[in-house]
Amino acid sequence: MQAFQMTSKMTTMQGVFYPTGYAIVMFADAENAARAATELEAAGFASQDIMELTPAVILREIGRVEGDEAVALPSVGTEGATVQKYIHLAREGHHGLMVKAASDTDSACLMDVAGRFAFSYGQKYHMLAIEDLE
């Protein structure tokens, strides 16, 4: 697992967070996120394809929140609603993993592992749609 690093490939042309080909899974605490990351690596995911999302990183990098205020409001629609959900969970102390999951098989494996650690929320970013992961 590596620390999250925002790149231009993770945003739309308008600067909204949209990392195509990745899934984000949120957990109630750091321990469960770390344990899930370890299990994902054991299941064959490369460590560089698993990024840690601490509450502070989610708020600052993804939600663009400084203190209690948003620096730039996310777009309206699904992308904006999803970012608002991440902000809400981060404010409650949830931690996340951002995992490269290009195929349906990768997504199924990811959710099998996440389910063992009581994940609180999951989304996969496709080219033109965001999929709820359950």
C-alpha positions as CSV (number, residue, x, y, z in Angstrom):
1,M,0.0,0.0,0.0
2,Q,1.2,3.5,-0.8
3,A,0.2,7.0,0.3
4,F,-2.4,8.7,-1.9
5,Q,-1.0,11.0,-4.6
6,M,-3.5,13.1,-6.6
7,T,-2.7,13.2,-10.4
8,S,-4.3,15.0,-13.2
9,K,-5.5,11.6,-14.5
10,M,-7.8,11.3,-11.4
11,T,-9.8,14.4,-12.2
12,T,-12.2,15.5,-15.0
13,M,-11.4,18.5,-17.2
14,Q,-13.3,20.6,-14.7
15,G,-11.1,19.4,-11.8
16,V,-13.6,17.1,-10.2
17,F,-12.3,13.9,-8.6
18,Y,-13.0,11.0,-11.0
19,P,-10.3,8.3,-11.0
20,T,-11.4,6.1,-13.9
21,G,-10.5,2.4,-13.4
22,Y,-10.2,2.7,-9.6
23,A,-12.5,1.8,-6.8
24,I,-12.7,3.5,-3.4
25,V,-13.8,1.5,-0.4
26,M,-14.3,3.2,2.9
27,F,-13.9,1.6,6.4
28,A,-14.9,2.8,9.8
29,D,-11.3,2.9,11.1
30,A,-7.7,2.8,10.0
31,E,-7.2,-0.7,11.4
32,N,-9.8,-2.3,9.1
33,A,-8.5,-0.4,6.1
34,A,-4.9,-1.6,6.7
35,R,-6.0,-5.1,7.3
36,A,-8.0,-5.1,4.0
37,A,-5.0,-3.6,2.2
38,T,-2.8,-6.5,3.5
39,E,-5.4,-9.0,2.3
40,L,-5.7,-7.4,-1.1
41,E,-1.9,-7.7,-1.6
42,A,-2.2,-11.4,-0.5
43,A,-5.0,-11.8,-3.1
44,G,-2.7,-10.5,-5.9
45,F,-3.2,-6.8,-6.0
46,A,0.1,-4.9,-6.5
47,S,1.0,-2.7,-3.5
48,Q,1.4,0.3,-5.8
49,D,-2.2,-0.2,-7.0
50,I,-3.5,0.3,-3.4
51,M,-3.5,3.8,-2.0
52,E,-4.3,4.8,1.6
53,L,-6.9,7.5,2.1
54,T,-6.8,9.0,5.6
55,P,-9.6,11.3,6.7
56,A,-7.3,14.3,6.3
57,V,-6.3,13.3,2.8
58,I,-9.9,12.7,1.8
59,L,-10.9,16.2,3.1
60,R,-7.9,18.0,1.7
61,E,-7.2,16.3,-1.6
62,I,-10.5,14.8,-2.7
63,G,-13.0,17.1,-1.0
64,R,-10.9,20.2,-1.2
65,V,-11.9,21.1,2.4
66,E,-9.8,23.4,4.6
67,G,-11.0,23.7,8.1
68,D,-14.8,23.6,7.8
69,E,-15.0,25.2,4.4
70,A,-14.8,23.7,0.9
71,V,-12.1,25.5,-1.2
72,A,-13.8,24.5,-4.4
73,L,-17.3,23.0,-4.5
74,P,-17.5,19.6,-6.3
75,S,-19.7,19.4,-9.3
76,V,-23.4,18.7,-9.1
77,G,-24.6,15.3,-10.1
78,T,-23.2,11.9,-9.2
79,E,-19.5,12.9,-9.0
80,G,-20.4,15.7,-6.6
81,A,-22.7,13.6,-4.5
82,T,-20.0,10.9,-4.2
83,V,-17.4,13.4,-3.1
84,Q,-19.8,14.7,-0.5
85,K,-20.3,11.2,0.8
86,Y,-16.5,10.8,1.2
87,I,-16.3,14.1,3.0
88,H,-19.1,13.1,5.4
89,L,-17.5,9.8,6.2
90,A,-14.0,11.4,6.6
91,R,-15.4,13.8,9.1
92,E,-16.7,10.8,11.0
93,G,-13.1,9.3,11.0
94,H,-13.5,6.8,8.2
95,H,-10.5,5.7,6.3
96,G,-10.4,4.5,2.7
97,L,-8.5,2.5,0.1
98,M,-8.3,3.5,-3.5
99,V,-7.6,0.4,-5.5
100,K,-6.9,0.0,-9.2
101,A,-9.6,-2.5,-10.2
102,A,-9.7,-2.5,-14.0
103,S,-11.7,-5.6,-14.5
104,D,-15.0,-7.1,-13.1
105,T,-12.8,-9.9,-11.6
106,D,-10.7,-7.3,-9.8
107,S,-13.8,-5.6,-8.5
108,A,-15.3,-8.9,-7.3
109,C,-12.1,-9.9,-5.5
110,L,-11.9,-6.4,-3.9
111,M,-15.4,-6.6,-2.6
112,D,-14.9,-10.1,-1.3
113,V,-12.0,-8.8,0.8
114,A,-13.7,-5.6,1.8
115,G,-16.7,-7.5,3.0
116,R,-14.5,-9.3,5.6
117,F,-13.7,-5.9,7.2
118,A,-17.2,-4.3,7.3
119,F,-16.7,-1.6,4.7
120,S,-19.0,1.4,5.0
121,Y,-19.1,2.6,1.4
122,G,-17.7,1.6,-2.0
123,Q,-17.7,3.1,-5.5
124,K,-16.0,2.1,-8.7
125,Y,-15.3,4.6,-11.4
126,H,-16.0,3.5,-14.9
127,M,-15.4,5.6,-18.0
128,L,-18.9,7.0,-18.0
129,A,-20.5,5.8,-14.8
130,I,-19.9,5.4,-11.1
131,E,-20.9,2.0,-9.8
132,D,-22.1,1.3,-6.2
133,L,-20.1,-1.6,-4.8
134,E,-21.9,-3.9,-2.4
